[in-house]
Amino acid sequence: MINLEKEIKRLIEKYVTREENLVLANRIFVAKSVLLWVKETVKEQKAIKYYINEIEKHLKGDITLYWEDGIVKVKKE
């Protein structure tokens, strides 16, 4: 079973960096909104895993996640 809290922590540790008083969090804001949406609405483990993988691709810059009319969309880079 996927623990979303651990996944969120893992993604933050991997993709958010700090330099003195500056936090570098490229692409994290959309990723966070999608993670919160997954946490609140998605119950099936397979679907949760899919979204976590897509979020990680987004954070890597392989794809772009964005919201359109309340739906998460994917743009291939």
CORGI-V964681 format. One record per residue. N is the residue number from 0. NEAR is the number of other ideal C-beta (glycine too) atoms within 10 Angstrom. Layout:
# CORGI-V964681
((N NEAR) (N NEAR))
This chain:
# CORGI-V964681
((0 5) (1 12) (2 10) (3 16) (4 8) (5 9) (6 19) (7 18) (8 11) (9 13) (10 18) (11 15) (12 9) (13 11) (14 18) (15 14) (16 11) (17 9) (18 7) (19 5) (20 5) (21 8) (22 10) (23 10) (24 15) (25 11) (26 15) (27 18) (28 9) (29 16) (30 22) (31 15) (32 14) (33 19) (34 20) (35 12) (36 14) (37 22) (38 14) (39 7) (40 8) (41 15) (42 7) (43 8) (44 10) (45 8) (46 12) (47 19) (48 13) (49 13) (50 20) (51 19) (52 10) (53 18) (54 25) (55 17) (56 16) (57 23) (58 21) (59 12) (60 10) (61 11) (62 16) (63 14) (64 19) (65 14) (66 12) (67 7) (68 5) (69 6) (70 7) (71 17) (72 10) (73 11) (74 9) (75 7) (76 9))
